[in-house]
Amino acid sequence: MVTVRDAFSGFSVDDIAAAREFYGTKLGLPVQDEPMAGALQLTLPSGQAVFVYPKPDHTPATFTILNLVVEDIDAAVDELNAAGVVTKIYTEGDAFGTDERGIARGSATGMGPDIAWFRDPAGNVLSVLVT
């Protein structure tokens, strides 16, 4: 059996400079340059690192790559929208049932958490949610 010392996740983007600005400025996460392949390291509030690497033929993830837990979904969506981040990426007709602001109110229906999805500059899907 393999003895694992640690683990970290990673995902690709097509523009490291845009990712640095988005994750550091719009989301407020600590971002550091990684010497390997001109990549970035995001540091999550838990202290866990996420490796963000450039990929010229990047294809955006069609699933949620990063879930950010927040205290207040409405305040988080207001802050994201004020920063120019679009949170309404699914419509009311989708299975997620988002409202006019892009929030799926799962706590009201018993169908999961209150959550809003959005995309990074590379088109990857992220979310803010209340657990």
Beta strands, then each sheet from edge to edge (+ up, - down):
strand 1: 9-13
strand 2: 31-34
strand 3: 39-43
strand 4: 49-54
strand 5: 64-69
strand 6: 103-105
strand 7: 114-119
strand 8: 125-130
sheet 1: 1+ 4+ 3- 2+
sheet 2: 5+ 8+ 7- 6+
end
